[in-house]
Amino acid sequence: MILEGLRLVVLGMVTVFVFLILLVWLMSGSAWFFRRFGHLFPEPSPLASPTAAAVDAGGADRARVAAMIAAVHAHRARRRG
């Protein structure tokens, strides 16, 4: 019974060790790949992001944000007074 438990412990530890070694190997390979071929994957500019364009496109989002800020201020004022 104890021998079976030890066998399971060793099997589990070996499995975790192999998984972690594989993970480190894949991460190192990924780092090498992006160091070598990173110029093929340009960083998108923050101004070209769809969320920035959506917020800047219409005043409705700005009005919604302003309403949320006003609601928070009103709530905090009501709690204090």
N, C-alpha and C positions, 0 to 999 in steps of 0.2 A: 504494500500500500504506500509506504513512504517512498519506495523506489519509483513508483508510478508518478507520484507528486513531483519528485525531483526531475524526472524525465519531462514532465509537462512544463516545469519552470525553465529548464534548459531550452526546450523547444520554443517557448514563448520569448525568452531573451534572445535567442538566435534569430528568430523571426523579426523582432524589433530592431536588432542590430543590422540585419541585412536590409531592412526597409530604410533605416536611417543612412546607411552607406549609399544605397541607391539614390536617395533623396539628395544627398550631398553631391554625388556624381552628376545627377541631372541639373542641379543648380549651377555647378561649375561649368557644365557644358552649355547651359543657357547663357551664363555670363560671357563665356568665350565667344559664343555665336553673336551676341549683341555688341560685344567690343569690336568684332571683326566686321559685321554687316549692319551696324547701327546706323550708318549713313543712309541706308535704304529705307529707314523708318523715321521720317522727320517728325519732330514734335509739333502738334497742332498749336497754332497761336491762340492765346486766350480770347482774343476778339472774335475768332472764327467759331467759337463753341456755340452749339445750338441753344444752350440755356441762356448765354449772355445775349444772343440775338433775340431770343423770345422776350427777355425782360426789357431790352432796349427798344423793341419793336413797338410796343403799345403802352399807353398810359394806364391801361386797366390793371396791369400787374403792379405798377408803382402805387396806384390808388389803393389797391388791396393791401399792400405792405404798409402804407400810411394809416389805413384803417386799423390794422392789427396793432401798430405801435400806439395809436390813440387809445385803443381798447385796453392795452396793458397799462398805460399811464392812468386811465380812468379807474381801472380795477385797483391799482396800487394806492391811488388817492382815496378811494372809498375805504380801503382797509385801514389806512392811517387815521382817517378822520371819523 
